[in-house]
Amino acid sequence: MNLQSSRNYDLQAAVLEAEQRFATANAKSRGNYEAACAVMPGGNTRTVLFYAPFPLTIARGEGCYVTDLDGHSYMDFLGEYTAGLYGHSNPVIKKAIVEGLDRGIVLGGQNETEVKLATLVAKRWGMDRLRFTNSGTEGNLLAINAARAYTKRSKIMGFDGGYHGGVLSMRDSGSPTNVPYDIVLAKYNDIPGTKALIEKHAKDLACVILEPMMGGAGCLPADKAFLDMLRAETTKHGMLLVLDEVVTSRLAPGGAQEIYGVKPDLMSFGKYIGGGLSFGGFGGKAEIMDNFDPRRKDAWPHAGTFNQNQLTMSAGYAGLSQVYTPEVCRAFNAKGDQFRARLQAIAKKSGLPIVITGMGSTQTVHFTRLSEVRTPDDAAKGNSLGKDLLQLDMMARGIYMTRRGMINMSLPMGDKEFDAYAKAWEGFLSDRANVLDKI
Ligand SMILES: Cc1ncc(COP(=O)(O)O)c(C=O)c1O
């Protein structure tokens, strides 16, 4: 046992004890999980939803609360990994879905709502043209393929630790289920190293794709100078800059690109923009996107049975036009910045080794002795047992959250929920100080 692991011994024991407590309290979720294991590998059809000893089965949700199968109610700070921005029962969205149902579920034709949503989304995020898909993953696949077709180059640049969908994990070790792109992997927020790699592969690179704030890697915002460099270098070498705004589009009325003042050639989007239903898309400059125009003889094909299904289109349009207006978006993310500062202040007062990163309404806690966490390498040095314990203990305190330490706000949340989270966070740090200070 090395020094690090022996120091973690008490923390490990605390996690095991918390898992035991969790298992005892959640017999029905365990039963449902065991049934799932008979038909799905590891009882799971979406990797991120698994955590040990077994995930809660969520039976229902209302506002910003969820209830599990055993009848426990939680404040939902998981927020469907940012797709749950509107909460579980926004009346405007519910009404739009019911009206959509009344028009018929699958119409097999162009519908009016897709045009309304496309017009609104294009204007809000500054795209000349866009197309819808069923998921953010598909949006990214199409954006990458468009870049490859447009530039007639095959390689793409991604960033170690980046995530662009289930088949688009950017990591050094590779992923056996990734699409087989020829990926040049660079380091996030590393200006000289990335610039050198772009120059080295300049003739072959179709695009550089990145999240303006890495989500899955730990809510790590890009440095402004890093994005500026990428914009300049991609232009200089005739490759496209693709911003994956699947998560970050919610951070400002015009997304992270508005915050940074960096305009991509193409962007992808998804999550909450579909009002909580399956959704994704991509878009950008007309000179690239118009290659998808089916009136052209040489048009690039892009299909998808449910691309503009009118339930998603209706929910998305209602949400964006009536609920998540630019004013609401600004106020919501300002509240998120305040909330993050409040949680940071509580952590600082505790004296424990903690860094919280993020932007606006989404943030991640890192248990680390580093003074700042700027890159996936920094984040990976954090203590994952601390995150395990945080999630298990917060759930015992009535807070539903991710195991990776990420929390996401939703619109129905108010002072009651922020105060409750802050109190639970303070209680957790105080109760677990003896194991966390050994990290
Ligand atoms: C940054 C980013 N891009 C793309 C995706 C993929 O979106 P979807 O899960 O809708 O395919 C995700 C999902 O978490 C994401 O976080």
The ligand as an SDF file (V2000), in Angstrom:
LIG
                    3D

 16 16  0  0  0  0  0  0  0  0999 V2000
  -20.3410   18.0420  -24.2320 C   0  0  0  0  0  0  0  0  0  0  0  0
  -21.2440   16.9480  -24.6830 C   0  0  0  0  0  0  0  0  0  0  0  0
  -21.3420   16.6870  -25.9840 N   0  0  0  0  0  0  0  0  0  0  0  0
  -22.1520   15.7270  -26.4540 C   0  0  0  0  0  0  0  0  0  0  0  0
  -22.8980   14.9570  -25.6060 C   0  0  0  0  0  0  0  0  0  0  0  0
  -23.7510   13.8650  -26.1450 C   0  0  0  0  0  0  0  0  0  0  0  0
  -25.0780   14.2010  -26.0950 O   0  0  0  0  0  0  0  0  0  0  0  0
  -26.1840   13.0190  -26.0940 P   0  0  0  0  0  0  0  0  0  0  0  0
  -26.0420   12.3170  -24.7950 O   0  0  0  0  0  0  0  0  0  0  0  0
  -27.4630   13.7480  -26.2710 O   0  0  0  0  0  0  0  0  0  0  0  0
  -25.8640   12.1510  -27.2460 O   0  0  0  0  0  0  0  0  0  0  0  0
  -22.8270   15.1940  -24.2440 C   0  0  0  0  0  0  0  0  0  0  0  0
  -23.6260   14.3760  -23.3060 C   0  0  0  0  0  0  0  0  0  0  0  0
  -23.4480   14.3520  -22.1270 O   0  0  0  0  0  0  0  0  0  0  0  0
  -21.9750   16.2040  -23.7580 C   0  0  0  0  0  0  0  0  0  0  0  0
  -21.8470   16.4320  -22.4530 O   0  0  0  0  0  0  0  0  0  0  0  0
  1  2  1  0
  2  3  1  0
  2 15  2  0
  3  4  2  0
  4  5  1  0
  5  6  1  0
  5 12  2  0
  6  7  1  0
  7  8  1  0
  8  9  2  0
  8 10  1  0
  8 11  1  0
 12 13  1  0
 12 15  1  0
 13 14  2  0
 15 16  1  0
M  END
$$$$
